[in-house]
Amino acid sequence: ITCGMQLNRTYAQGSDGRLGNDLVEIKTISPMKRTEAVEVNMDRNFSKLLIVRINENFDIAGKLIDRKSLPKRKGKAKVNWNHADGRLIV
């Protein structure tokens, strides 16, 4: 919402929202998570991935990644925050 994204209705199939003409999948790294990686279902319909990281002080940062830069495969793919090349959104 802070990025100007319009979220899809709850439990909608496909992506989580829209940013302009792009369908966006949103994944979150919370303070309770042990790793800095998210798992993305590559079978879903999206053109951008937004990884939102929340630290223990509740500071929020995000990375917007083009699907073209993600692994080309079916099923699930892991994307690490530190290795993800994307536009940093704070």
C-alpha positions as CSV (number, residue, x, y, z in Angstrom):
1,I,0.0,0.0,0.0
2,T,2.9,2.4,0.8
3,C,4.4,1.6,-2.6
4,G,1.2,2.6,-4.4
5,M,0.2,-1.0,-4.9
6,Q,-3.5,-2.0,-5.1
7,L,-4.0,-5.3,-3.3
8,N,-6.2,-8.1,-4.7
9,R,-9.1,-9.3,-2.7
10,T,-8.3,-11.9,0.0
11,Y,-7.7,-15.5,-1.4
12,A,-7.7,-14.3,-5.0
13,Q,-6.0,-16.7,-7.3
14,G,-2.8,-15.6,-9.1
15,S,-0.9,-12.6,-7.7
16,D,-1.3,-10.5,-4.5
17,G,-1.7,-7.1,-6.1
18,R,-1.1,-4.7,-8.9
19,L,1.5,-2.0,-9.3
20,G,0.5,-0.2,-12.5
21,N,0.2,-2.9,-15.2
22,D,2.4,-5.3,-13.3
23,L,1.0,-8.3,-11.3
24,V,3.0,-8.5,-8.0
25,E,3.6,-11.5,-5.7
26,I,4.4,-10.4,-2.1
27,K,6.5,-12.4,0.3
28,T,7.4,-11.4,3.9
29,I,10.5,-12.0,6.0
30,S,9.4,-11.4,9.6
31,P,11.6,-11.1,12.8
32,M,10.7,-14.6,13.8
33,K,12.0,-16.2,10.6
34,R,15.3,-18.0,10.9
35,T,16.5,-17.4,7.3
36,E,16.6,-14.4,5.0
37,A,15.1,-16.4,2.2
38,V,11.5,-16.7,0.8
39,E,10.0,-19.5,-1.2
40,V,8.1,-18.4,-4.3
41,N,5.7,-20.6,-6.3
42,M,6.8,-20.0,-9.9
43,D,3.5,-21.5,-11.2
44,R,1.7,-18.4,-10.1
45,N,0.9,-15.5,-12.4
46,F,3.1,-12.5,-11.6
47,S,5.6,-10.2,-13.3
48,K,7.3,-8.8,-10.2
49,L,8.2,-10.1,-6.7
50,L,8.1,-7.8,-3.7
51,I,10.1,-9.1,-0.7
52,V,9.2,-7.2,2.5
53,R,11.6,-7.5,5.4
54,I,10.6,-6.5,8.9
55,N,13.4,-6.5,11.5
56,E,13.1,-6.9,15.3
57,N,12.8,-3.1,15.7
58,F,9.9,-3.2,13.2
59,D,11.8,-1.3,10.5
60,I,10.4,-2.2,7.1
61,A,12.3,-2.5,3.8
62,G,11.4,-4.0,0.5
63,K,12.9,-5.2,-2.7
64,L,11.0,-5.2,-6.0
65,I,12.4,-7.9,-8.3
66,D,11.5,-8.6,-12.0
67,R,10.4,-12.1,-12.6
68,K,12.9,-12.2,-15.5
69,S,15.7,-12.2,-13.0
70,L,14.3,-15.2,-11.0
71,P,15.2,-18.8,-11.8
72,K,13.3,-20.3,-14.8
73,R,11.6,-23.3,-13.3
74,K,8.3,-24.9,-12.4
75,G,7.3,-25.3,-8.8
76,K,9.0,-23.4,-6.0
77,A,12.1,-21.4,-6.0
78,K,14.0,-19.9,-3.0
79,V,15.0,-16.2,-3.2
80,N,17.5,-14.9,-0.7
81,W,17.2,-11.3,0.5
82,N,21.0,-10.7,0.3
83,H,21.4,-12.2,-3.2
84,A,18.2,-10.7,-4.7
85,D,18.9,-7.9,-7.2
86,G,16.1,-5.6,-7.1
87,R,15.1,-2.0,-6.5
88,L,15.3,-1.3,-2.7
89,I,12.2,0.3,-1.3
90,V,12.4,1.7,2.2
